[in-house]
Amino acid sequence: MVEVLVILPIVLVTAFAFNELFKRIGFPPVVGQILGGIILGIPVLKTLLFGPESLSIIDFLSILGIVFLLFLVGLEIDIKKIKESSRDAILISFSSAAIPFFLGFFFLRAAGYDLLTSIIFGGALSVTAEGTKVRVLMDLNALNTRLGAIMISAGAMDDIFEVLFLSIVIVMAHGGSFAQLAIFPLELLAFAVGAFVLFKVISKALGYIERKGNDVELFSIALIFVLVMAALSETLQIGYLIGAIIAGFLLQFSMRGLKKKDEEEIVEATKLITLAFVVPFFFVNIGLNFDFSYLLGNFILLIFTVLIAFIGKIVGTLIIKPFSNLSVRQLHLIGWGMNSRGAVELVIALLAYTYGLIPAEVFSALVAMAMITTLTFPFVVGWEIKKDPKIMEVYSREGGLERATA
């Protein structure tokens, strides 16, 4: 087993090498990082390189990676565009979660599985991976477009469903009752109050430190804020993903009283530490947790799981067309964006499998599906944007063209 301090640069070098390779050949760099993780996860290499301690540290850095990635999204995304796209985002979030859930549930029931397994299977199919989607949009310089804002907004709303569903799985795993879920609205309220108090504190702290003229301390306060927000939301069982992205939104408002130079330096420093250090661990960890032996199981179950995942998200997005000014091609592209998985879905599947709530073949199919959808999404979105850069623009209800500011 290789020492932990040797493993960390090995992971970073692998992520960097595949990131650059894929960038040079015109493929999404995030896919390269996941592929690097898959290679490091080959059984012989994984046994040789990784021990329990190093895998535990990589898991921790992976969580830190997605926390800072969503924090960075909250800092950078245009709040105005989110407000403008909120109606579409709400519709897409609901329909793109509901359709795959019911398709997955009824498929597994028809295949003879019990009610609990079918519910967990449908729930795992309905989620989306915000971290993967965000990084791809950043790489394509499409985060601050109208379609980018819709994807992020819908994904953030989807996170609420993910947290609620994960809470249900945890309750069932520990033999609890659904009555325990009744406190969830109270936890949301407690989080909102805590976030408001922290927002007031951070606003005053930033103003005070700026007057002292210390850039390092400004960035330190920003780091402390996101970690406290993530810890608060996780403690209240809201989920650290929600805390991270809301921390970015709140800090964006808090920084409006700062000098433009200080605001830009905080965002740039956050971007550097996020994209250069912690985020690679998140994507490599996805690859590390992939096992080719999963593909040797029930191929019929795997094929139908993947088909339901793709059809459910894309159709679930397309059906809102009568209620949206987005074109069919734009909704199709958003559907691919919502189709990416690989974060909470894997947590749900692993937790349910560990506690014996789903059988091995269902777990294997869900893991393989998460990898396939995560790996295909960047290629499709990148190809569509390259083929038609204007696809990230939205026609207004008045008939005019709103240009995206990528």
Secondary structure, 3 states (H helix, E strand, C coil): CCCHHHHHHHHHHHHHHHHHHHHHCCCCHHHHHHHHHHHHCCHHHHHHHCCHHHHHHHHHHHHHHHHHHHHHHHHHCCHHHHHHCHHHHHHHHHHHHHHHHHHHHHHHHHCCCCHHHHHHHHHHHHCCCHHHHHHHHHHCCCCCCHHHHHHHHHHHHHHHHHHHHHHHHHHHHCCCCHHHHHHHHHHHHHHHHHHHHHHHHHHHHHHHHHHHCCHHHHHHHHHHHHHHHHHHHHHCCCCHHHHHHHHHHHHHHHHHHCCHHHHHHHHHHHHHHHHHHHHHHHHHHHHHCCCHHHHHCCHHHHHHHHHHHHHHHHHHHHCCHHHCCCCHHHHHHHHHHHHCCCCHHHHHHHHHHHCCCCCHHHHHHHHHHHHHHHHHHHHHHHHHHHHCHHHHCEECCCCCEECCCC
